[in-house]
Amino acid sequence: MEKIVSKIAALGVPGLVLLTAISATGLSGAAAITSALAALGPFGMLGGIATLGVIGLLSQGTVEVSVDIIFTAVVKELYKKGEDKNSILDKINKYPVSKSLKRKLREELDKIS
């Protein structure tokens, strides 16, 4: 699940940046796209395309880290609310996340005293 979310963010954030830049140009059609891409990065349109690519990679990495933090916080909060470790472990095993994230969550649960 976290990989899907990170891929969607990697596509969506650069799209929003481009859309904002297009609306800021005050132009329409191909002229708006050309002007927006040229304004986004150095070296004209190619620089703008490269900037959007970098923004996509950064947003993907940010989302991957954020998902780990959020799931870890959920596990800690479940324990604080009084759930026992076995019930939390059952929930972790049912989460639609990768095996590596499940492993991290189990390790985090073991750290909780």
C-alpha positions, 0 to 999 in steps of 0.5 A, spaced: 500 500 500 505 504 501 508 503 495 502 505 491 501 511 495 508 514 494 507 512 486 501 516 486 504 522 490 510 522 485 505 523 479 500 528 483 505 533 486 509 535 480 502 535 476 499 540 481 506 544 481 505 545 473 498 546 474 499 552 479 505 555 474 500 554 468 495 558 472 500 564 474 502 565 467 496 568 465 496 565 458 492 559 455 494 553 451 501 551 449 503 558 450 501 557 458 505 550 458 511 553 455 511 559 459 510 555 465 515 550 464 520 555 462 519 559 469 520 552 473 527 551 472 533 553 469 535 552 461 528 553 459 523 548 458 528 542 459 530 545 466 522 545 467 521 538 466 527 536 470 525 540 476 518 537 475 522 530 475 526 532 481 520 534 485 516 527 483 522 523 486 522 528 492 515 527 494 515 519 493 521 519 498 517 524 503 511 519 502 515 513 504 518 516 510 511 519 512 507 512 511 513 509 516 512 514 521 504 514 521 504 507 522 509 507 527 505 512 531 498 508 530 502 502 533 504 506 539 497 509 540 494 502 540 499 500 546 497 507 550 490 505 549 491 499 553 491 494 547 495 488 548 501 486 544 498 480 541 492 484 539 496 489 536 501 484 532 494 481 529 492 488 526 499 489 524 499 482 520 492 484 517 495 491 515 495 491 507 503 494 507 509 491 505 513 485 509 519 490 511 514 495 514 510 489 518 517 487 520 519 495 522 512 495 526 513 488 529 520 491 532 517 497 534 512 493 538 518 489 541 521 496 543 515 498 547 515 496 554 
